[in-house]
Amino acid sequence: MFGTGTKTRLLLYGAYGYTGRLTVELAAVKKLDVILAGRNKEALAGLGDRLGLPTRVVGLNDPGQLSEALKDIACVAHMAGPFAITSAPMLSACLATQTNYIDITGEIEVFEAMWSRKEEIRRAGITAVPGAGFDVVPTDCLAGYVASKLESPASLVIRAARVRRRLSRYPAHRYSPSLPTCIVPASGSHRYPRRPLTSLDRFRFRR
């Protein structure tokens, strides 16, 4: 996906957020050809100067400006939430410029919205991968691996333990209250309501 055709650069949008900074610092260590992007000029400048990486100030509310910013970009790593608001304009710009798209959302609504645009994505000839953070892709891979080791599995519940480390403000606000009280199981294109956890669902993780 990355580095196809004449475009080879990677644009990290939302580079100065918590997850963005972690990603940017890793990209700098690996000496990738990346551009740091977002709306905040001062935050971008400070980060770019510290890591010696180029920056690009662009918002999501001007489709023309956003498309112009993606003209030389092979792939966007979109890390600026809330994705229910930010993913659609970024994906539209990626479609207009034939730029591949990755984000780190965990919002079911965003997956559904992106799936509804699958024909646009196919016609543009790009790859669009929502949910590339821990919320979805790694957990789905784990579920698939576990299911492959079982004989005729009927259901699978994946649990998350609270960890003693800093979370980015957006995911912490969105998910922390829900962790001990509910889950959102999903299968294929079907969406299921949140199921309250019972006393049987509570257990201790081994250290």
N, C-alpha and C positions, 0 to 999 in steps of 0.2 A: 504493500500500500504506500509506504513512505518512500519518496524519492523516485516517483515514476514520471516518465515524460521529461519535459524540460525544466520542471519545477522540483527543487530539492529541499527547500527550506521548511523548517518547522516553526509555527507560531504558537507560543504559549500565552493564551489569553486568561487574564486574571492572575498574572504572574506574581503579584505582590500579596496575594492572600496566603493563608497558612499552608495549604496544600500546594499552591502555586510556587511559593518560595522553596519548599522541599524539592519540587520537581525541577525548578530552575537551577538550584545548586547541584543537583545530580547531573543535569544536562551540561553544566559548565565543567564539571569534573571529567565527563566523557568527551568534552570538546565537540559537542554537536553543533550543527549550523542552525542556531535558533534565534528567534526574535522575541523579545519580551513585549507583551502588549496589554493594554487595559485603558481605562478612562482617566486614571489619576497620573498626571504628568510628573508631579514631584516624587511620588512613590516609585514610579518606573525609573526615573532618572537616578535616584539613589541606589536602587537595586542594580541597574545596568552599569553604573560607574563602579560599584563594588566588585562585580563579577566580570567586568570587561565585555559585556554583551550589548548588542544594539537593541534599541527600544522603538516602539511604535505606539503613539497615543491615538486611540480610536474608540468611539463609543458604539453602542448597539442601536441607537435611535436614528441613525442616518444610513439607510441602505446603500446609497451611492458611495459614501465615504468608506463604509465597511468593505464593500466589494473591491474598491480600489486598493485597500490595505492588504487584500488577499491575492492580488494578481500574481505575485511571485511565490506564493506559498503552496507547498505540496500537501501539507496537513495541518489542521488546527487542533490543538489540545485545549479544549474549552473547560476552564476550571472556575468560572465566575457564576455563582448561584445568586438567587434562587433559579434553578434551571427551568422551572415552570414559566418563568418570564424571559430568561435570557437565551434558552436553547433555540427557539424558533427563528429569531432574527439572525443568529449566527449560522444556523443550518441553511437559511435562505441565501445568505451571502456565499456559503460554500457551494450551493447548487449553481448559483450564477457564475461562479468562477471555476467550477470543476475542481474544487479543493476537498480533499478527504477530511472527515470530521470524527473526533473522539471527544467524549466528555466523561465526567465522573459522577453523574447524577445517580441517585437512588430512588427517584420519584417515579412511581408507576405511571402517573399521568403523562410524564415526558416520554416514556417508552411507547405508550399508546399513541401519542401524537406523532412521534417519529415513524411508527409503523404505518400510520395512515398516509404518510408521504412516501411510501416505499417505491411507488411508480416514478415519482419525480427523481428519487435517488438513483434508481436504475437507469432512467433516461440520461441523467447527467454523467453516468459512468463513474461515480465515486463510491467510496466505502464510508458508511456512517456507523459508528460504534458508540452507542450510549452506554453508560454504566460500566466504564472501564475501571472504576475504583473498587474498593473492597466490597461495597454493598452488593454487587451483582455478579460480575464475571468470575472472580475467584470462588465465591460461594456456590455459584452454579456449577463450576468445574468440580468442586468438592462433592456436590450432590451427585453429579454424573458419575464420578469415580466410585463413590460409595455404592450407588445403585448398581453399577456394573459388577460389583463384588457380591451382590445378594441375589438370591433366587426368587424371581417374581416379587419384587418389592411393591408394597401397596401405598406407602406414604413415607415421607421423610421430613423431620423437623430439624432445622439448623438453629442453634442457640448462640447468642452472643454474650460474652462476659464483659462487664465494665472493667476498664483498665485504668491504672493510675498514671495517666499521662495526658497532656494537653490535647484537646480536640479543637478543630477549627470551629469558629463561632457558629457558622451556619449549620453544619451537620450536628453539632452538639445540641443546638436549639431545637432542631427538627426531630432528632432521633432519640436522644437520651431519655425524655419522658416516656417514650413508647417501649423501651427495651424490656422493663420488667412486667409490662402489662398486656402486651399484644404482639401478634405476628401478622404478617401479610403473606400468606402462601399464594403462589401463582403457578400456573401450568399453561404452557403454550400461549395462546392469545386470550385466555380467560382470566378474568380478575375476580378475586374472592374477597368477601368482607373480612375485616380484622376479626380474629378470634381471640376472646379473652383467655389469658392463661389461667389454669386452675392450680390448686395446691400441688397436684401431681406433676406440674410442669416446673416446679421450683427445685433446684438442686445446686450442689456446690461444684465448682470447677476445681479439679486437682491442680495444685501448683507444681 
